[in-house]
Amino acid sequence: MSVRIAIFDDNENLLNSMRLLLSVEPGFEVVGANNHVLNCLEDVRQCRPDVILMDIEMPGMSGIDAVRVLKKEFPDLLILMQTIFEDDERIFDAICAGASGYLLKSQVNSKLIGSIKELLAGGSPMSPSVARRILSGLQRNPQWKYVKPADYRLTARELEVLNCIVNGLSHKMIGDQLNIGYETVRSHVKKIYEKLQVVSLTEAVAKALQEKIV
């Protein structure tokens, strides 16, 4: 079965380039291409994508606001943010909104296919420069250093899985490391999301680091 992908980008040339790039990749199918997000809920209901490529700067409503809207109705939807910006505020806003990964547009040609495959494998792809800015922001922000860990009642196994997630391991890699099945990993991750009250891997990682859960 093909991976269904929808694109939201107001740059017509880039939108067409991504659509062409994805259309020749075996196992990928572009089911939607939109130049605004004003009707994003209806668009997604109609085309039912597995993965969304979302531009941050969109006319009428930002891509970050669109992510917030979509994640409320489709909490398991994988959304890869794309932007020309490396702005700290946009990065954190996108992650907190529920984005599953963050890719600079300058790296679309070389990283897009791999990033989508990483998402599908349970990872959270980010451009190296973006990942570094997130880590630097965490280190600079004193609020991230003095938050008392809350008791989320995670089991020992769930803490092990969460630690693996923080270290960037995919579901398959977590299963191999902990000697448990893929579906068992998925079950643990679902319970971790529920207990931490998050909707994405990146949000789980941010909360785990912020509150020193692992």
N, C-alpha and C positions, 0 to 999 in steps of 0.2 A: 504494500500500500504506500502511495506517495505521501510525502510530507507536504501539507498544505500551508502555503505562505501568503500572507497579505502584506502589502507595502503601503505606508502612508508617508508621502513626501511631496512638498509643493514644488520641488525642482524637477521640471518635466524631463530634462535631459538625464539627470541622475536616476529618476524613477524608471525611465526606459532602459537605462544601462543595467540597473539591478535586475529588472525583469528579464532582460536578455541573458544576463549572467546566470541567473537561477534556472531559466528554462532549459539550458543545455546541461545542467547537472543531473545525473541519473538519480531518480528517487525524489526529486523536488518538483512541486507544481505550484505556480503562482495563481492564486484563486481570487486575488483582489489587488487593485492598484488605484490609490486614491490621492488626490492633491490637497485634501483638507480632512479634518477630523470632526467636523460639526455633526456628522451623522455616523460617527464611528460605531456606536452600539448597534445600530441597524445594519451597517455594513458588515460587521463581524457576525451578527446573527445569520445573515444571508449566506456568507461564504464559508463560515465555520473553519477558520485557519487553526493550525497547530502552533504556528509561530507568526509573530507580527514584527515587522521592521518599522520602527517609529522614529520619524524626525522630531527633534525637540521644537524647533522654530516653525510653527505652522500658522496659517492665517485664521483669525477668528477665535481659535482656542489652541493653546499650546499642546505639544505632544505629551508633556508631563501631566497636564490636566486630563488629557484623553486616557492616559494610563490609569489614573485614579478611577475614572468612570468605568473603564473596561474591567479592572481587577475586582470591582465590587460584584459584577455579574459573572465574570469568568475568572475566578481566583487561580485556576491552574494554567491559564494562558501564558505562554512564553513570549516575552516582549524584549526585543533587542533595540535599545536606543541608539540613534545615530545623530551625530552633530559635528559641526566644525569647531565647536567651542571646547575649551578645557576649563571652563569656569567652575570653581569649587561649589558654588551654590546650586548650579544646575545639576551637577553630578550628584550631590546629596539629595536634592529634591527628587530626581529621577529614581534613585535607589529607594527612598522612603515611599515613593508612590507605588512601588512594586515592580520596577524594571528588573529583568532577569540578567541583563548584561548591558555594556556600554561601549560602543565602538566609534572611533573618530572616522569621519567621512573620507579623510585622506588615506585610510587603510581599507576602504571598502573592497577594492579590486583584489587585494592580496589576502584579506582576513575574513571576508564575509562568509564564504562557504564553510570555512573551518569554525567560525564562531557559531553558526547555526548548528553544526554537528556537535559542538561542545555543549550548547544549550540542551539539545536532545539527549545527550549522554548524562545530563544532570549537573553540568558545570555552570559557571557564571563568567562568561568571557568578558574581558576588559582589555582595552589597549594598555600596554605597559605604562605609558605616561599617566593614564587615568588612574590605574591602580596605585601608582606612586603618590599621586595627589591625594587620594583617599587616605592612604597610610600616613602621609605627612599631616593631613588635617586632623586625624585622630590623635597624633602625637602632640600637635600644637594646642589642641583644644582642652583646657583643664577640666571641663565638664565631663570629659570621657575618662578622667583619671580618678574621680572621687565619687562616683555613683555606687552606692551600696548594692551588691547583687541581690536581686529579688529571688524569692523561692518559687520557681516555676514547676517544682515537683517533677523534674526530669529524672528518669531512671538512669542507672549507671550505663546501660547500653545506649540510651538516647544521648547521654553526654558524650559517649565515645563517637557516636555518629555525628553529633554536632561539631565535635573537635575535628573530625575528618572533613566536614563541610567547610569549616573555617580555613583549613589547610588546602582547600581547592580541589579536593578529590571528587570525582564523578560518582554516581550511584554504583556503577560497576566496580570502580576502584575501591569504594568503601566496602562492598561485599567481599572483594578479594582480601582486603586487609583484615577485616573482622571475621572472615570465614562464615559469612551468612549469605543467603540468597538475595537476588536482585529485588524480588517482591517484598522480602522482609525489610530491606533497606527503605524501599518506598513507603512501607507502612510506618517505620520509625520516623521518617522525614515528615510524613503527614501529621503524626502525633506531636512532633517538635513544633511544627507550624502552629498547631492548635494551642499548645501550651504557651508558646511565646507570643501568640496573637500576631503573626506575621503572614505574608502571602507569597513570599519569594525567597529564594536562596540568598540573594544579596541582602535583603532586609534581615534575614536570620543571622547572617554573618555580622552585619552592622550592630545588631542588638547584642549578640554574643560578645563582641569586642567592647562595646560601650559599657555593658554591665558586668564585664569580666565573668561571664558564665562558665567559660572554659579557659 
